Each structure stands twice: as structure tokens, then as C-alpha cells.
Amino acid sequence: MNLDNKINLMKSFEFSGRWWFPNDSSKKYHGTLKKDSSGIILKLEEYDLSNLQLFTKDRVLKTEDIILGHTDNGELITLQDCHKIQYNRYFCSNDNDSDIKASVISEYIIDYVFIGAKFNKKEDIKFKKVYVSFNYLDDWLNIFHIKQKQPKLGVIKLEYHSPKIIPIKIDQDTNINIIYVVKEPESSGFQKEVKITQKAFLEFSFSSSKSLNECYKYIKTIQDFLTFATQRSVQIDILYGPNDNCKLKVPNVDIFEDISIVTHNPLVEPRKEVNPFDFLFYFKEIYPKRKKILPKWFDLYTKIEPQLQLYSIRFYNPKRYLNSHFLSFIQSIEG
């Protein structure tokens, strides 16, 4: 899956296929998984009248830990934390009342989608590494090594060097590497342009496997740091990672497959054009002290997370009234 497709997954998608519950893989149901601005919704034609309960005995919305899927285009999908929100029952009968058939269209709100993986249990969904890219990360880093020379009229020489990995140790358990994925120029018989594309990622590396919720704590911490640095609504463009349960075994080596991870963010703001002086500060300004500043931010975040989030929320919800922004800002200062 190329970078453009990975980015589009965070915006919208629609997958049709067969879906089933891990505790009964013999029953597979046709359905459609769709993501848009309203959220991630799975609609299932269940044909199972025994599964109509919307609520548990405690009047809590019924939730399935895992729903598995195999799309029409061959993708394996795991859905985690699937909340049943409604169902509609349909009857189809003929002249013989005994042949009445019922079908049920159920709807689930999905918290997490894993594309390219099959997990039967939530406990299996763990990662020792995750890779994340944010919408303003490349702008903030502003690292692009290309030299252009024009030795004579009509001759242009371009020399590109991929940026080196920049390691940052956060704590004894966590390391972050700034890495780049580079797309080389395409070659064809009708060459009209030369284009080099690079995209920055943060590689989170943990000493032990972590659940997705644990990974998100680290991702959210750096996301709020970038929000503070850029004074913008920073969103996840791409999120993926390898898992020990999803690997191809070939002689003498295991090849880990990347699993795309998708969730819904209700506070998405369109990306804005960036001017050189828009950001509060750029990476190059903290580069000499990066090994101290970022660990210090993580430590600070664990101590005053609510106050820092009060400051950040004004960038994620700009339609709030001005006085609400002011109160949030004052509360964050008081904290």
C-alpha cells in the first residue's frame, strides 16, 4: 500500500465483504465498513435473531471486542471495540407462512480498524514499534537535502541526499527515531517531469510490546508537543506498525507485514498553507538540545497533562466561542 493510499485511509474509505465474530467463524455475514466525517460504521446483514440485544443487563450498549472481516478485494481486517448502536429487522414471506424469513441489519460504531491483520483476541493486538506521520511534521522539521546546479544554459543538475535517521531517547523504555520514506522519480518512455517525494515519520520503539492504547499515550504526547510548536491542529496522517502475529515465514528470516491502523477523530480541521514565520518554533531551533527538550516534555506531560490539553484544545475546535477559548487558556495557565 503506497503512502497516498495510507493517508486516504485516515480520511475516508468503504470496504464491502464478509464479516464474522471470533467465537463463531462458521457464521459469516455480508456487510460494509465505511469511514467518513461522521465516524467509522459497520453495517451487517446478520440473519441471526438471537443477537438482537442492544444493551447488556446493566443497560450499557453492547460491545463486541473483536469483529473480523475479509473484504471483496482480499484485505484482512480486524475491528476492535465495536459498539452496537441500532438494528432493523426485515421480514420476507410468501404464501406459506412457515417460510417466513427474517434478516437483521445491525450497525456498529468502530473505535479501531486494523487493515492487513487478523486478531482473534484484544490481547494479541500489541506493538513493539509504531510509525506515525502528522500533517505538519514535514513542515516543522523542514529537512530537505537537494542541491541544484546549472553549469550552463539548458543543463540542470540535481543532487538529492535522503536525510539521516535522527534518534531521540525518551526514557529507559522508549526511543523515537525521525525517519524518512522517499519515493524516487518515476521512469517511463514519456518522461515529462522529475519528482522526488519524501515524508517524515516518527518511529516509536518500545522495549516491550504495548497495547494500542498504551502506544497512543506516547503518540498523543508528541502530537500535543507539535500542536504547541506549530500553533496548528496537528492530525495523524498515517499510523502503522508490525505485529509478531502477522509475519511471513521464509527460509532463515521472518518478514513482518505493516498493519495500517485507523481511528476516527471528530475534530479534524483542513490543513492550512504554511508560511515561514507561522510556527512558534521549528525543529532546527531545538535541534542542539533535542535530547533534553523532548524527554523533558514527556515528563512534564505526565505531571500536568490536563492543563496542557486545555491549551491544545483551542486549536482542535476553533468554532468554539471566543470566551470559551479564553477560559480554557486561563485554566491551563492556572494549572
C-alpha positions in Angstrom: 0.0 0.0 0.0 1.6 3.3 -1.0 1.7 6.5 1.0 -1.2 8.2 -0.7 -3.5 5.3 0.0 -2.4 5.2 3.6 -3.2 8.9 4.0 -6.6 8.5 2.4 -7.5 5.8 4.9 -7.4 8.4 7.6 -9.9 10.5 5.7 -12.4 8.0 4.2 -12.9 4.5 2.9 -15.5 1.9 2.2 -15.0 -1.9 2.3 -17.6 -4.5 1.4 -17.0 -8.1 2.4 -17.8 -10.9 4.7 -17.6 -10.4 8.5 -17.7 -12.7 11.5 -17.2 -13.0 15.2 -14.2 -14.9 16.5 -16.2 -17.1 18.8 -18.2 -18.5 15.8 -16.3 -18.3 12.5 -18.8 -20.6 10.8 -21.3 -17.8 10.5 -20.2 -15.1 8.1 -22.3 -12.1 7.3 -22.3 -9.7 4.4 -21.6 -6.1 5.4 -20.0 -2.8 4.6 -17.4 -0.9 6.7 -17.4 2.8 6.0 -15.4 5.8 7.3 -16.4 9.4 6.7 -16.7 12.6 8.7 -19.3 11.1 11.0 -17.2 8.2 12.1 -16.5 4.5 11.3 -19.6 2.4 10.9 -20.1 -1.3 10.1 -23.4 -2.4 8.7 -24.1 -6.1 8.9 -26.8 -8.3 7.5 -26.7 -10.8 10.4 -29.6 -13.2 9.7 -29.4 -14.1 13.4 -32.3 -13.2 15.6 -30.5 -14.3 18.7 -28.1 -11.4 18.5 -30.6 -8.5 18.7 -29.8 -7.1 22.1 -28.6 -3.5 22.0 -27.9 -3.3 25.7 -26.4 -5.5 28.4 -28.2 -6.3 31.6 -26.7 -3.2 33.1 -28.2 -1.1 30.3 -24.8 -0.5 28.7 -24.5 -0.5 24.9 -23.5 -4.0 23.8 -19.9 -4.1 22.6 -18.0 -6.7 20.7 -14.3 -6.8 21.5 -13.4 -8.1 18.0 -15.1 -8.4 14.7 -13.1 -9.9 11.8 -13.5 -9.3 8.1 -12.3 -10.3 4.7 -13.1 -7.7 2.0 -14.1 -8.3 -1.5 -10.6 -7.1 -2.7 -8.8 -9.6 -0.4 -7.9 -7.5 2.6 -7.9 -9.0 6.1 -9.4 -6.6 8.6 -9.8 -6.6 12.4 -12.2 -4.3 14.1 -11.7 -3.5 17.8 -14.2 -2.2 20.3 -17.4 -2.4 18.2 -20.4 -0.7 19.8 -23.8 -1.8 18.6 -26.0 1.3 18.2 -29.1 0.0 16.3 -30.7 -2.8 14.3 -33.5 -3.1 11.9 -35.4 -6.3 11.4 -36.8 -7.2 7.9 -39.3 -10.0 7.1 -39.7 -11.7 3.7 -42.6 -14.1 3.3 -44.5 -16.0 0.7 -47.8 -17.9 0.5 -46.6 -20.4 3.1 -46.3 -18.7 6.5 -43.9 -21.3 7.7 -41.4 -20.0 5.1 -41.2 -16.5 6.6 -37.5 -15.4 6.7 -36.1 -12.6 8.8 -32.9 -10.6 8.3 -31.4 -8.1 10.6 -29.3 -5.0 9.6 -27.1 -4.1 12.5 -24.9 -1.1 12.9 -21.8 -0.8 14.9 -19.6 2.2 15.7 -16.0 1.1 15.5 -13.1 2.5 17.6 -10.1 0.9 15.9 -9.6 -0.6 12.4 -6.5 -2.8 11.7 -6.1 -3.4 7.9 -3.9 -6.3 6.9 -4.3 -8.3 10.0 -6.4 -10.9 11.8 -6.5 -10.8 15.6 -8.8 -13.2 17.4 -8.3 -11.5 20.8 -7.6 -7.9 22.0 -4.7 -9.3 24.0 -2.9 -10.2 20.7 -3.0 -6.6 19.5 0.3 -5.3 20.7 3.2 -3.5 19.1 6.9 -3.0 19.8 7.1 -0.4 17.1 4.7 2.0 15.6 5.2 4.6 12.8 3.3 7.8 12.7 3.2 10.8 10.4 1.4 14.0 11.2 0.0 16.6 8.8 2.5 19.4 9.8 5.5 17.2 10.7 7.5 17.7 7.5 6.9 21.4 7.6 8.1 21.6 11.2 11.2 19.5 10.6 11.9 21.4 7.3 14.7 18.9 6.3 15.2 18.5 2.6 18.7 17.9 1.2 18.7 18.8 -2.5 21.4 20.7 -4.4 20.6 22.3 -7.8 23.3 23.3 -10.1 23.2 24.9 -13.6 26.6 24.6 -15.1 25.5 26.1 -18.3 22.3 27.2 -20.0 20.0 24.3 -20.7 21.7 21.9 -18.2 20.3 21.4 -14.7 21.9 19.0 -12.2 20.0 17.8 -9.2 21.7 16.0 -6.3 19.4 14.6 -3.6 20.5 13.0 -0.3 18.0 11.2 1.9 18.0 12.7 5.5 19.8 10.6 8.1 17.9 9.0 10.9 17.7 11.2 14.0 17.5 9.2 17.2 16.0 10.6 20.5 15.9 8.6 23.7 12.7 9.5 25.7 13.2 7.1 28.7 14.5 3.7 29.5 11.6 2.1 27.8 11.1 4.3 24.7 13.0 5.7 21.8 11.9 7.9 18.9 13.6 7.9 15.6 12.9 10.5 13.0 13.0 8.7 9.7 12.0 9.4 6.1 10.3 7.4 3.4 11.4 8.5 -0.1 9.6 8.0 -3.4 12.1 8.1 -6.2 11.3 9.7 -9.6 9.2 7.5 -11.9 10.7 6.3 -15.2 8.7 5.9 -18.3 9.1 6.2 -22.1 7.3 9.6 -22.0 9.1 11.4 -19.2 7.8 14.9 -18.7 8.7 15.6 -15.1 11.1 14.5 -12.4 9.6 14.4 -8.9 11.2 13.3 -5.6 8.8 12.9 -2.7 9.9 12.4 0.9 7.7 12.0 4.0 8.8 12.1 7.6 7.7 9.5 10.2 8.3 9.2 13.9 9.3 5.6 14.8 8.3 4.8 18.3 10.3 1.8 19.6 9.5 0.2 22.9 11.5 -2.3 25.0 8.4 -4.5 25.4 5.2 -4.9 23.4 2.4 -2.4 24.2 -1.3 -2.3 23.5 -2.6 0.3 21.1 -4.0 2.4 23.9 -0.5 2.5 25.5 1.0 3.4 22.2 -1.5 6.2 21.8 -0.4 7.8 25.1 3.1 8.4 23.6 1.6 9.5 20.2 -0.7 12.0 21.9 2.1 13.4 23.9 4.2 14.2 20.8 1.1 15.3 19.0 0.4 18.0 21.6 4.1 19.0 21.5 3.7 19.6 17.8 0.5 21.5 18.3 2.3 23.8 20.7 5.3 24.2 18.3 3.2 24.8 15.2 0.2 26.5 16.8 -1.9 24.4 14.5 -4.4 21.5 14.7 -2.0 18.6 14.3 -3.6 15.4 13.0 -2.3 11.9 12.3 -1.8 11.3 8.5 -0.6 7.7 8.7 -0.3 5.2 11.5 1.0 1.7 11.1 3.2 -1.0 12.8 4.3 -4.6 12.7 3.0 -7.3 14.9 4.5 -10.7 16.0 1.3 -12.5 15.0 1.4 -11.1 11.4 4.6 -12.2 9.7 5.6 -14.2 6.6 7.9 -17.1 7.3 10.6 -17.6 4.6 13.8 -19.6 5.0 16.0 -18.2 7.7 14.0 -15.0 8.1 10.7 -13.6 9.3 9.2 -10.8 7.3 6.8 -8.6 9.4 3.9 -7.0 7.5 2.9 -3.5 8.2 -0.6 -3.2 9.7 -2.4 0.1 8.9 -4.2 1.4 12.0 -7.2 3.7 11.5 -9.4 5.5 14.1 -11.8 8.4 14.0 -11.0 11.9 15.0 -14.1 14.1 15.2 -12.1 17.3 15.5 -10.4 17.3 12.1 -9.5 20.7 10.6 -8.4 21.2 7.0 -4.7 21.6 6.6 -3.6 25.2 6.1 -0.8 26.6 4.0 2.3 27.2 5.9 4.4 30.5 5.9 7.9 30.6 7.2 7.0 32.6 10.3 3.7 30.8 11.2 5.1 28.4 13.8 6.1 29.2 17.3 9.4 27.4 16.7 10.9 24.9 14.3 12.9 21.7 14.9 16.2 23.3 13.8 15.8 25.8 16.7 15.7 23.0 19.3 17.9 20.5 17.4 21.1 21.1 19.6 19.0 20.4 22.8 16.5 17.9 21.4 17.8 15.1 23.6 16.9 17.1 26.7 13.8 19.0 25.5 11.7 16.1 24.2 12.3 13.9 27.3 11.5 16.9 29.5 8.2 17.4 27.6 7.2 13.8 28.1 8.0 14.0 31.8 6.0 17.3 32.1 3.1 15.8 30.2 2.7 13.0 32.8 2.5 15.6 35.6 0.2 18.3 34.1 -1.5 16.6 31.1 -5.0 18.1 31.8 -3.5 21.7 31.7 -1.6 21.1 28.6 -4.6 19.6 26.9 -6.7 22.7 27.8 -4.2 24.8 26.0 -4.1 22.5 22.9 -7.9 22.0 22.6 -8.3 25.6 21.2 -6.5 24.6 18.0 -8.7 21.5 17.5 -12.0 23.2 18.0 -11.7 26.7 16.6 -15.5 27.1 16.2 -16.0 27.4 20.0 -16.9 30.8 21.3 -14.1 33.2 22.0 -14.9 33.4 25.7 -14.6 29.6 25.9 -11.2 29.7 24.4 -10.2 32.4 26.8 -11.4 30.4 29.8 -9.5 27.3 28.6 -6.4 29.3 28.2 -6.7 30.8 31.7 -7.3 27.4 33.2 -4.2 26.0 31.6 -2.2 28.9 33.0 -3.6 28.4 36.5 -2.7 24.8 36.4 
